[in-house]
Amino acid sequence: MARHILVVGGTGMLSELVKALAGDGGRLSLLSRRASVVAGADGFDCDYYDEAAFTGALEAAVARSGPVDLAVTWFHTLKIPASRLLAERVQGRLFQVLGSAAVDPAHPGRLQAAARVADGLPHCAVRQVVLGFKVEARGSRWLTNSEISQGVLEAVRADRTSSTIGQTEPWSARP
Ligand SMILES: NC(=O)c1ccc[n+]([C@@H]2O[C@H](COP(=O)([O-])OP(=O)(O)OC[C@H]3O[C@@H](n4cnc5c(N)ncnc54)[C@H](OP(=O)(O)O)[C@@H]3O)[C@@H](O)[C@H]2O)c1
């Protein structure tokens, strides 16, 4: 069991995941603009585009609950200081939730680029969960929030290094 779990972006599609993790018994910190509205966790309101605010929220979470040994992040982009700032605080596993664009064949190497947030950080082990789509009889569709939360939870519980919820191939079949 992780002693301090920290989730970035846990108030939307990852809400169900957050509820499940809250039942695990460790300390749970949430970072997002409205994180403090969530019951059952320590919420630290911050905008991840605001480096100073994000750093302050991270420091407050670590001061309250200790080093982060499990992080789950849903950032709209990793090209911001926040993703590295968080990796620097992780003493365990960092699960990156990534949109399907991370595996767009027109832009190879995005998964590897995402994992570079932990370059030179021996105590931060990156795991990646890619959000795909579902192909059904009537066509393809994006994942529901529940499928996303359940899929990320499964990846965390099974400690999958790299996984996809739904599918991303064939790329031409995406909704
Ligand atoms: N492949 C797929 O199937 C796929 C991929 C991506 C998205 N989607 C779908 O698209 C929908 C919309 O995606 P979404 O990104 O809006 O997901 P979301 O998870 O519903 O909302 C975004 C999350 O990030 C936080 N957030 C956003 N901007 C932030 C900022 N500047 N600073 C700090 N936290 C921030 C939000 O919290 P606060 O509001 O508290 O800041 C919220 O927790 C999702 O519901 C999902 O179903 C599907």
PDBQT file of the ligand as one rigid body, heavy atoms in Angstrom, charges set to zero:
ROOT
HETATM    1  N1  LIG A 201      -8.854   8.787 -25.445  1.00  0.00    +0.000 N 
HETATM    2  C1  LIG A 201      -9.888   9.152 -24.710  1.00  0.00    +0.000 C 
HETATM    3  O1  LIG A 201     -10.829   8.401 -24.624  1.00  0.00    +0.000 OA
HETATM    4  C2  LIG A 201      -9.890  10.467 -24.009  1.00  0.00    +0.000 A 
HETATM    5  C3  LIG A 201      -8.714  11.194 -23.817  1.00  0.00    +0.000 A 
HETATM    6  C4  LIG A 201      -8.767  12.405 -23.141  1.00  0.00    +0.000 A 
HETATM    7  C5  LIG A 201      -9.973  12.878 -22.690  1.00  0.00    +0.000 A 
HETATM    8  N2  LIG A 201     -11.093  12.141 -22.905  1.00  0.00    +0.000 N 
HETATM    9  C6  LIG A 201     -12.419  12.615 -22.456  1.00  0.00    +0.000 C 
HETATM   10  O2  LIG A 201     -12.458  14.000 -22.603  1.00  0.00    +0.000 OA
HETATM   11  C7  LIG A 201     -13.099  14.542 -21.466  1.00  0.00    +0.000 C 
HETATM   12  C8  LIG A 201     -12.518  15.883 -21.177  1.00  0.00    +0.000 C 
HETATM   13  O3  LIG A 201     -11.139  15.775 -20.798  1.00  0.00    +0.000 OA
HETATM   14  P1  LIG A 201     -10.597  16.696 -19.664  1.00  0.00    +0.000 P 
HETATM   15  O4  LIG A 201      -9.179  16.922 -19.812  1.00  0.00    +0.000 OA
HETATM   16  O5  LIG A 201     -11.506  17.873 -19.538  1.00  0.00    +0.000 OA
HETATM   17  O6  LIG A 201     -10.732  15.731 -18.443  1.00  0.00    +0.000 OA
HETATM   18  P2  LIG A 201     -11.221  15.866 -16.990  1.00  0.00    +0.000 P 
HETATM   19  O7  LIG A 201     -10.424  14.899 -16.202  1.00  0.00    +0.000 OA
HETATM   20  O8  LIG A 201     -12.692  15.733 -16.941  1.00  0.00    +0.000 OA
HETATM   21  O9  LIG A 201     -10.807  17.365 -16.504  1.00  0.00    +0.000 OA
HETATM   22  C9  LIG A 201      -9.492  17.805 -16.400  1.00  0.00    +0.000 C 
HETATM   23  C10 LIG A 201      -8.823  17.550 -15.022  1.00  0.00    +0.000 C 
HETATM   24  O10 LIG A 201      -7.611  18.257 -14.968  1.00  0.00    +0.000 OA
HETATM   25  C11 LIG A 201      -7.698  19.313 -14.002  1.00  0.00    +0.000 C 
HETATM   26  N3  LIG A 201      -7.138  20.503 -14.631  1.00  0.00    +0.000 N 
HETATM   27  C12 LIG A 201      -7.445  20.994 -15.855  1.00  0.00    +0.000 A 
HETATM   28  N4  LIG A 201      -6.739  22.118 -16.094  1.00  0.00    +0.000 NA
HETATM   29  C13 LIG A 201      -5.969  22.309 -14.994  1.00  0.00    +0.000 A 
HETATM   30  C14 LIG A 201      -5.015  23.304 -14.635  1.00  0.00    +0.000 A 
HETATM   31  N5  LIG A 201      -4.722  24.327 -15.462  1.00  0.00    +0.000 N 
HETATM   32  N6  LIG A 201      -4.405  23.218 -13.451  1.00  0.00    +0.000 NA
HETATM   33  C15 LIG A 201      -4.699  22.212 -12.588  1.00  0.00    +0.000 A 
HETATM   34  N7  LIG A 201      -5.583  21.227 -12.878  1.00  0.00    +0.000 NA
HETATM   35  C16 LIG A 201      -6.215  21.281 -14.065  1.00  0.00    +0.000 A 
HETATM   36  C17 LIG A 201      -9.167  19.463 -13.688  1.00  0.00    +0.000 C 
HETATM   37  O11 LIG A 201      -9.376  19.841 -12.343  1.00  0.00    +0.000 OA
HETATM   38  P3  LIG A 201      -9.851  21.321 -11.889  1.00  0.00    +0.000 P 
HETATM   39  O12 LIG A 201     -11.003  21.691 -12.739  1.00  0.00    +0.000 OA
HETATM   40  O13 LIG A 201     -10.161  21.102 -10.442  1.00  0.00    +0.000 OA
HETATM   41  O14 LIG A 201      -8.656  22.194 -12.118  1.00  0.00    +0.000 OA
HETATM   42  C18 LIG A 201      -9.661  18.028 -13.880  1.00  0.00    +0.000 C 
HETATM   43  O15 LIG A 201      -9.403  17.281 -12.709  1.00  0.00    +0.000 OA
HETATM   44  C19 LIG A 201     -12.908  13.576 -20.324  1.00  0.00    +0.000 C 
HETATM   45  O16 LIG A 201     -14.024  13.587 -19.503  1.00  0.00    +0.000 OA
HETATM   46  C20 LIG A 201     -12.700  12.242 -21.031  1.00  0.00    +0.000 C 
HETATM   47  O17 LIG A 201     -13.868  11.439 -21.009  1.00  0.00    +0.000 OA
HETATM   48  C21 LIG A 201     -11.082  10.959 -23.554  1.00  0.00    +0.000 A 
ENDROOT
TORSDOF 0
